[in-house]
Amino acid sequence: MRIVLTSTRPTDRGLLYTAGTLGTALAAFCLISWITERHPHSPVTRALQLAGQMTLTIYVAHVLVFNAFVNWWGWIEPNSGLGTALLFAATFWVIAVATASLWGRFVGMGPLERVYRRFGG
């Protein structure tokens, strides 16, 4: 039980892994808030705004990409540690924000957001 609680491996969901994940999320939130408040009309803020409008699409894409890399193709080992998980998440996030920004500029609403709107009326 103690090993699981102090584990930093993503599959164990231990206390240290959860604390690291929470800390990373809070740090990202603070950094993004600071950037957007300081530079409300910058290209970075616009890219983050467009990505924020496609959160459902980005979330589902993250699940699919994670499963593809870890479970289907085996390119990333599930127990490779917190560093690997953070690197994978950061890389995905950068690519997702850039893709969502381009999509938003040229196409508009995200694909899953469009489907969701059709169900909602």
Residue pairs with C-beta under 8 A, 6 or more apart in sequence:
4 12
4 14
5 14
5 15
5 16
6 14
6 15
6 16
7 14
7 16
7 17
8 14
8 16
8 17
8 20
8 81
8 82
9 17
9 78
9 79
9 80
9 81
9 82
10 17
10 78
10 79
10 82
10 85
11 78
11 79
17 82
20 82
20 86
24 86
24 89
32 48
35 42
35 44
35 45
35 48
36 45
36 48
36 49
39 45
46 101
47 97
47 98
47 100
47 101
48 97
50 100
50 101
50 103
50 104
50 105
51 58
51 96
51 97
51 100
51 101
51 104
53 100
53 104
53 109
53 110
53 113
54 100
54 103
54 104
54 109
54 110
54 112
54 113
56 110
56 112
56 113
56 116
57 100
57 110
57 111
57 112
57 113
58 96
58 100
58 110
60 112
61 96
62 92
62 96
65 92
66 88
66 92
69 75
69 76
69 88
70 76
70 77
70 78
71 78
76 84
76 88
77 84
100 110
103 110
104 110
109 117
